[in-house]
Amino acid sequence: MNGTEEIGCCGAYCKTCREFEKTCKGCKPGYLDGSRDLRRVKCRMKKCCLTRGHITCADCDEYEHCETIQSFINHPGYKYSKYKQALEYIRAHDYAAFMKTAENWKNAYGKYHEQDN
């Protein structure tokens, strides 16, 4: 997956989290290889995304009309707007461009290069 397993279905960049792979397994590890049971997932967004074989919700043809992702990314709060920005950046560019942009982030979201906005 070229590091994309570190991007949450919602657009969060999980790699920056101190707890990632310690106490938090993130959205994808274990589900992709079958060691965690996808049928037991409580997050509707994750279940839908992974069941459909998507890397993130950005890959979905129903993205713009999906009540689940749209209600999440349009929720009040700065972090949600940043997750929305990440998904829309991925849709506009690609995962390689996102990974390059995110490589020096210290949080689950960060700044984008001026020319990339």
C-alpha positions in Angstrom: 0.0 0.0 0.0 3.0 2.3 -0.1 2.4 3.8 3.3 -1.2 4.6 2.7 -2.2 2.2 5.5 -1.1 5.1 7.7 -3.9 7.3 6.4 -7.2 6.9 8.1 -10.3 6.3 6.0 -11.4 9.8 7.2 -8.2 11.5 5.9 -6.3 11.6 9.3 -2.6 10.9 9.0 -2.3 8.3 11.7 1.5 7.9 11.3 2.1 11.0 13.4 0.3 9.7 16.4 2.5 8.5 19.3 0.0 5.7 20.0 -0.2 4.4 16.5 0.7 0.8 16.5 1.3 0.9 20.3 -2.2 1.2 21.9 -4.0 2.4 18.7 -4.0 0.1 15.7 -5.5 2.8 13.4 -8.1 2.2 10.7 -6.3 -0.4 8.6 -3.6 -2.6 10.2 -5.0 -6.0 10.9 -8.1 -5.6 8.7 -6.2 -5.6 5.5 -4.5 -8.9 6.3 -7.5 -10.5 8.0 -6.0 -10.7 11.5 -8.8 -8.3 12.8 -12.4 -9.1 12.1 -13.9 -6.4 9.8 -17.4 -7.6 10.8 -16.8 -6.4 14.4 -15.9 -2.8 13.3 -18.1 -0.2 15.1 -17.0 2.8 12.8 -19.5 2.9 9.9 -17.0 4.9 7.9 -14.2 2.4 8.3 -16.4 -0.6 7.7 -17.8 0.9 4.5 -14.4 2.1 3.2 -12.6 -1.2 3.8 -15.4 -3.4 2.7 -15.5 -1.6 -0.6 -11.7 -2.0 -0.9 -10.9 1.7 -0.8 -7.8 3.3 0.7 -9.8 6.2 2.1 -13.2 7.6 1.5 -11.6 9.9 -1.1 -11.7 6.8 -3.5 -15.4 6.4 -3.3 -17.7 7.4 -6.2 -20.3 8.3 -3.7 -18.0 10.6 -1.7 -19.9 13.8 -2.5 -23.3 12.4 -1.6 -22.3 10.0 1.3 -24.1 11.0 4.5 -21.6 9.1 6.6 -18.4 10.9 5.4 -20.1 14.2 4.7 -21.5 14.5 8.2 -18.1 13.6 9.7 -16.0 16.0 7.7 -18.6 18.8 8.0 -18.8 18.5 11.7 -17.9 21.7 13.5 -14.2 21.8 14.6 -10.9 22.5 13.1 -9.7 18.9 12.8 -12.7 17.9 10.8 -12.0 20.6 8.3 -8.4 19.4 8.0 -9.6 15.8 7.4 -11.9 17.1 4.7 -9.0 19.1 3.2 -6.9 15.9 3.2 -9.5 13.8 1.4 -10.1 16.6 -1.1 -6.4 16.9 -1.7 -6.1 13.2 -2.3 -9.0 13.4 -4.7 -7.5 16.3 -6.6 -3.9 15.0 -6.7 -3.2 11.4 -5.5 -1.8 9.4 -2.6 1.8 10.0 -3.6 1.4 13.7 -3.5 -0.4 13.5 -0.2 2.3 11.3 1.3 5.0 13.8 0.2 3.1 16.7 1.7 2.5 14.9 5.0 5.9 13.4 5.5 7.0 16.2 7.9 3.7 16.7 9.7 3.7 16.5 13.5 -0.1 15.9 13.8 -2.8 14.0 12.1 -3.1 17.0 9.7 -0.9 19.7 8.6 -0.1 22.4 6.1 -0.2 22.0 2.4 2.2 23.7 0.0 0.9 27.0 -1.4 0.9 25.8 -5.0 -1.0 22.7 -3.9 -4.1 24.5 -2.6 
